[in-house]
Amino acid sequence: MHHYFLRTRRRHAQSEDRKVRIPIEGPKPHSPLWYSQRRFNPESERPVVFGASIAAAVCGMSEYRTPLYIFRECMGLIEEAEGTKLAERRKRIGLKMEPVIIEEYAIETGNEVDSPLPCYFHPDHQFIGATPDGMVLADGEWNHPLDCKDSGFRMAASYGEEGTDELPDDYLVQAQQQMLVMDCDLQETAVMMDRTLRIYRVEKNTDLQECIVEAATELFERLKNNDPPEPSWEHPSTPKLVKSLFGITESLTIELPEEITIYWQQKKDARRQIGELEKLEDALKARVAFAMQDAAVGLLPGGKQITRSIVNVKESFREAYSYQKMSESKAKGSK
């Protein structure tokens, strides 16, 4: 079926006298071959494929991962996130939700969707890939990709108004790479949130797509040369990543450059400031506790309340202990 749509698309493009750029069909999603493409193998026909879901990380735009992380993951130096029980559970539920979201999208829009689809490679940059959840049909031919997301309420603030392209950066860059590979000018992203379907429309951004190609090309060359990118020091995932890079050799001593003296002093200053702020926090918390006396709930002016509770921590590597927890919320009955 997919070959039929590729052929009709080629004829349609030729009839419009435009340059034909047909994506190369690859393996089925979640198959052993599909997963193996993520690991760098210089002996393979395609040594590595950067899927659309990691496009933002490759570009240094992801909230979760960095180019160095992707480099080490491709080299097999990091256990893939998919291996954790929580990630496996999320993936399993996400796969089950895909056909549900596609069906709801079809009901809401009246559009027909071709799904499931295999992986596709960019014809000029075969290390850039995409596995759309579906392709929306128009007049019986492929028109644009459809991406499906099952999102929790905690992510609600990351999305803008329905019908816009106001998506989290990871999803926005993913959409651009899928359009790049599939040679389309539009992608719709259907998001199921709190049992409500939201549909977002992302239009082709040539500048961003050029950045995707440039970043993917650079990382591909770095993999071939075993030349890891520099850590992204401001990224929140970098400290954990750096800890995994090296062990400790007791007999080894090295000379450090002058700039490390500056970093070490800044680290000590930061620790001192944190200690001072923690002391201030404890003092302010004590003022609130003193005002609440024995009460579990204290009502604040303006319709909010402070709730106090006892948290019991079971014994593990230290003796069991308890502490008081305070949290702020909207007062019951307030408007």
C-alpha positions as CSV (number, residue, x, y, z in Angstrom):
1,M,0.0,0.0,0.0
2,H,2.8,2.4,0.9
3,H,4.6,1.8,-2.4
4,Y,1.3,2.7,-4.2
5,F,1.1,6.1,-2.4
6,L,4.8,6.8,-3.2
7,R,4.2,6.1,-6.9
8,T,1.1,8.3,-7.0
9,R,3.0,11.0,-5.2
10,R,5.8,10.8,-7.7
11,R,3.3,11.2,-10.6
12,H,1.6,14.1,-8.9
13,A,4.9,15.9,-8.3
14,Q,5.9,15.4,-12.0
15,S,2.6,16.8,-13.2
16,E,3.3,19.9,-11.2
17,D,6.8,20.1,-12.7
18,R,8.4,20.2,-9.3
19,K,11.6,18.5,-8.1
20,V,10.7,14.9,-7.0
21,R,12.2,13.8,-3.7
22,I,10.8,10.5,-2.6
23,P,11.7,9.1,0.8
24,I,13.4,5.7,1.0
25,E,11.3,3.1,2.7
26,G,12.9,1.3,5.7
27,P,12.0,-1.4,8.3
28,K,8.8,-1.7,10.3
29,P,8.7,0.3,13.5
30,H,9.8,-1.5,16.7
31,S,11.3,-4.3,14.8
32,P,14.9,-5.6,15.6
33,L,16.2,-3.9,12.5
34,W,14.4,-0.6,13.3
35,Y,16.0,-0.6,16.8
36,S,19.5,-1.6,15.5
37,Q,19.6,1.6,13.4
38,R,20.1,3.6,16.5
39,R,23.5,2.0,17.3
40,F,26.4,3.2,15.2
41,N,27.8,0.4,13.0
42,P,30.4,1.6,10.4
43,E,30.0,-1.7,8.5
44,S,26.3,-1.2,7.9
45,E,24.8,0.2,4.8
46,R,23.4,3.0,6.9
47,P,25.9,3.3,9.9
48,V,23.3,5.1,12.0
49,V,19.9,6.7,11.7
50,F,18.8,9.7,13.7
51,G,15.0,9.3,14.2
52,A,12.7,12.3,14.4
53,S,12.0,11.7,18.1
54,I,15.7,12.6,18.9
55,A,16.0,15.5,16.4
56,A,15.7,18.1,19.1
57,A,18.5,16.4,21.1
58,V,20.7,16.2,18.1
59,C,20.2,19.9,17.5
60,G,20.8,20.8,21.2
61,M,17.2,22.0,21.6
62,S,15.9,19.2,23.8
63,E,14.7,19.6,27.4
64,Y,15.8,16.1,28.2
65,R,19.0,15.1,26.3
66,T,22.0,16.6,24.6
67,P,24.1,15.9,21.5
68,L,26.8,14.3,23.8
69,Y,24.1,12.0,25.3
70,I,22.9,10.9,21.8
71,F,26.6,10.4,20.7
72,R,27.2,8.0,23.6
73,E,23.9,6.3,23.2
74,C,24.7,5.6,19.5
75,M,28.1,4.3,20.5
76,G,26.4,1.9,22.9
77,L,28.0,3.6,25.9
78,I,24.7,4.4,27.6
79,E,21.9,2.0,28.3
80,E,18.9,3.2,26.2
81,A,16.1,4.9,28.2
82,E,13.7,2.3,26.7
83,G,15.3,-0.3,28.9
84,T,13.8,1.1,32.2
85,K,10.6,-0.4,33.5
86,L,8.9,3.1,33.6
87,A,10.0,3.8,30.0
88,E,8.8,0.4,28.8
89,R,5.4,0.9,30.5
90,R,5.0,4.4,28.9
91,K,6.0,3.0,25.5
92,R,3.6,0.1,25.8
93,I,0.7,2.4,26.7
94,G,1.7,4.9,24.0
95,L,1.6,2.2,21.3
96,K,-1.8,1.1,22.5
97,M,-3.1,4.7,22.4
98,E,-1.8,5.4,18.8
99,P,-4.7,3.8,17.0
100,V,-7.2,5.3,19.4
101,I,-5.9,8.8,18.8
102,I,-5.8,8.2,15.0
103,E,-9.4,7.0,15.1
104,E,-10.5,10.0,17.2
105,Y,-8.6,12.3,14.8
106,A,-10.4,10.8,11.8
107,I,-13.8,11.2,13.5
108,E,-13.1,14.8,14.5
109,T,-11.7,15.9,11.1
110,G,-13.3,13.5,8.6
111,N,-9.8,12.8,7.2
112,E,-8.6,9.4,6.2
113,V,-5.3,8.3,7.6
114,D,-2.8,5.7,6.2
115,S,-1.4,3.8,9.2
116,P,0.7,2.0,10.4
117,L,3.8,3.0,8.4
118,P,7.4,1.8,8.1
119,C,10.4,4.0,8.8
120,Y,11.6,6.3,6.0
121,F,15.0,7.8,5.2
122,H,15.8,11.1,3.6
123,P,17.0,10.3,0.1
124,D,20.0,12.8,0.3
125,H,20.9,12.3,4.0
126,Q,20.1,8.7,4.8
127,F,21.2,9.1,8.4
128,I,18.1,11.3,8.9
129,G,14.9,9.2,9.4
130,A,11.3,9.4,10.4
131,T,8.5,7.0,11.4
132,P,5.3,9.0,11.1
133,D,2.4,7.6,13.1
134,G,0.3,8.1,10.0
135,M,-0.1,10.0,6.7
136,V,-3.2,12.0,6.2
137,L,-4.8,11.4,2.8
138,A,-6.3,14.0,0.4
139,D,-7.9,12.9,-2.8
140,G,-6.6,9.4,-2.2
141,E,-2.9,10.5,-2.0
142,W,-0.6,11.2,0.9
143,N,-0.8,14.8,2.0
144,H,1.0,15.3,5.3
145,P,2.2,13.4,8.4
146,L,0.1,12.9,11.5
147,D,1.9,12.5,14.9
148,C,0.1,11.2,17.9
149,K,0.9,12.1,21.5
150,D,-0.7,10.8,24.7
151,S,0.1,13.6,27.2
152,G,-0.6,13.9,30.9
153,F,-2.1,16.9,32.7
154,R,1.4,17.9,34.0
155,M,2.4,18.7,30.4
156,A,-0.7,20.9,29.8
157,A,1.3,24.2,30.3
158,S,3.8,23.2,27.6
159,Y,1.1,23.4,24.9
160,G,-0.4,26.5,23.4
161,E,-3.8,27.1,21.8
162,E,-5.2,24.3,19.7
163,G,-4.7,24.8,15.9
164,T,-1.4,26.6,16.4
165,D,2.2,25.2,16.4
166,E,2.7,25.9,20.0
167,L,4.2,22.6,21.0
168,P,7.1,21.6,23.3
169,D,10.4,22.1,21.5
170,D,11.0,18.3,21.3
171,Y,7.8,17.8,19.4
172,L,8.2,20.8,17.3
173,V,11.6,19.8,16.0
174,Q,10.3,16.2,15.6
175,A,7.6,17.6,13.3
176,Q,10.1,19.5,11.2
177,Q,12.2,16.4,10.7
178,Q,9.2,14.3,9.7
179,M,8.2,16.9,7.1
180,L,11.8,17.1,5.9
181,V,12.0,13.3,5.3
182,M,8.5,13.0,3.9
183,D,8.9,16.1,1.8
184,C,5.7,17.8,3.1
185,D,4.8,21.4,4.0
186,L,2.5,20.6,7.0
187,Q,2.2,18.2,9.9
188,E,-0.7,17.8,12.3
189,T,0.0,16.7,15.8
190,A,-2.9,15.1,17.6
191,V,-2.6,15.2,21.4
192,M,-4.8,13.2,23.7
193,M,-4.9,15.1,27.0
194,D,-7.3,14.4,29.9
195,R,-9.5,12.4,27.4
196,T,-9.7,15.4,25.1
197,L,-8.2,15.5,21.6
198,R,-6.3,18.6,20.7
199,I,-5.0,19.0,17.1
200,Y,-2.0,21.3,16.4
201,R,-0.7,22.3,12.9
202,V,3.0,22.8,12.2
203,E,4.1,24.3,8.9
204,K,7.4,23.7,7.2
205,N,10.2,25.9,8.5
206,T,13.1,25.8,6.0
207,D,15.6,27.5,8.4
208,L,14.9,25.0,11.1
209,Q,15.1,22.1,8.7
210,E,18.5,23.3,7.5
211,C,19.6,23.4,11.2
212,I,18.4,19.8,11.6
213,V,20.5,18.7,8.5
214,E,23.5,20.6,9.7
215,A,23.4,19.2,13.3
216,A,22.7,15.6,12.1
217,T,25.6,15.8,9.6
218,E,28.0,17.1,12.3
219,L,27.0,14.3,14.7
220,F,27.2,11.7,12.0
221,E,30.8,12.8,11.2
222,R,31.7,12.9,14.9
223,L,30.5,9.3,15.2
224,K,32.6,8.2,12.2
225,N,35.6,9.9,13.7
226,N,34.9,8.9,17.3
227,D,34.9,12.6,18.2
228,P,32.4,13.3,21.0
229,P,30.8,16.8,21.2
230,E,31.5,19.0,24.1
231,P,29.1,18.7,27.1
232,S,26.3,21.2,27.2
233,W,27.2,22.6,30.6
234,E,24.0,24.6,31.2
235,H,21.7,21.6,30.4
236,P,20.2,20.0,33.6
237,S,21.0,16.4,32.4
238,T,24.8,17.1,32.0
239,P,25.9,16.6,35.6
240,K,24.4,13.1,35.7
241,L,25.9,12.3,32.2
242,V,29.4,13.5,33.3
243,K,29.3,11.2,36.3
244,S,28.8,8.3,34.0
245,L,31.7,9.2,31.7
246,F,34.6,8.2,34.0
247,G,35.6,6.0,36.9
248,I,38.2,6.7,39.6
249,T,41.7,5.3,39.3
250,E,43.2,5.5,42.8
251,S,46.8,5.6,41.6
252,L,46.3,8.3,39.0
253,T,47.1,12.0,39.6
254,I,46.8,14.7,36.9
255,E,47.5,18.5,36.7
256,L,44.5,20.6,36.2
257,P,44.4,23.9,34.2
258,E,44.0,27.3,35.8
259,E,40.4,27.7,34.8
260,I,39.4,24.7,37.0
261,T,40.5,26.8,40.0
262,I,37.9,29.3,39.1
263,Y,35.2,26.7,38.6
264,W,36.1,25.1,42.0
265,Q,35.9,28.4,43.8
266,Q,32.5,29.2,42.1
267,K,31.3,25.7,43.2
268,K,32.3,26.5,46.8
269,D,30.6,29.9,46.7
270,A,27.4,28.3,45.4
271,R,27.5,25.7,48.1
272,R,27.9,28.4,50.8
273,Q,25.0,30.4,49.3
274,I,22.8,27.3,49.2
275,G,23.6,26.7,52.8
276,E,22.7,30.2,53.8
277,L,19.4,30.0,51.8
278,E,18.5,26.7,53.5
279,K,19.1,28.3,56.9
280,L,16.8,31.2,55.9
281,E,14.2,28.8,54.6
282,D,14.3,26.8,57.9
283,A,13.9,30.1,59.9
284,L,10.9,31.3,57.8
285,K,9.3,27.8,58.0
286,A,9.7,28.0,61.8
287,R,7.9,31.3,61.9
288,V,4.9,29.8,60.0
289,A,4.9,26.7,62.3
290,F,5.0,28.9,65.4
291,A,2.0,30.9,64.0
292,M,0.0,27.7,63.2
293,Q,0.7,26.2,66.7
294,D,-1.1,22.8,66.7
295,A,-3.3,23.4,63.6
296,A,-3.0,21.2,60.6
297,V,-4.4,23.9,58.2
298,G,-3.8,27.6,58.3
299,L,-5.9,29.9,56.2
300,L,-4.1,32.7,54.4
301,P,-5.6,36.0,53.3
302,G,-6.6,35.8,49.6
303,G,-8.2,32.4,49.6
304,K,-5.1,30.2,50.0
305,Q,-4.2,27.8,52.8
306,I,-1.1,26.1,54.2
307,T,-1.4,22.4,55.1
308,R,0.9,20.7,57.5
309,S,1.3,16.9,57.8
310,I,3.7,14.4,59.3
311,V,5.8,12.3,56.8
312,N,7.2,9.1,58.1
313,V,10.3,7.8,56.3
314,K,11.0,4.1,56.6
315,E,14.4,2.7,57.6
316,S,16.7,2.0,54.7
317,F,20.4,3.0,54.8
318,R,19.6,5.2,57.8
319,E,17.3,5.0,60.8
320,A,13.6,5.7,60.3
321,Y,12.6,9.3,60.9
322,S,9.7,11.7,60.5
323,Y,9.5,15.3,59.4
324,Q,6.8,18.0,59.0
325,K,5.8,18.8,55.5
326,M,4.1,22.2,54.5
327,S,2.3,22.8,51.3
328,E,0.2,25.7,49.9
329,S,-3.1,25.2,48.1
330,K,-6.4,26.9,47.4
331,A,-8.5,27.1,50.5
332,K,-11.6,25.0,50.5
333,G,-14.7,27.0,49.7
334,S,-12.7,30.0,48.4
335,K,-13.6,31.5,45.0
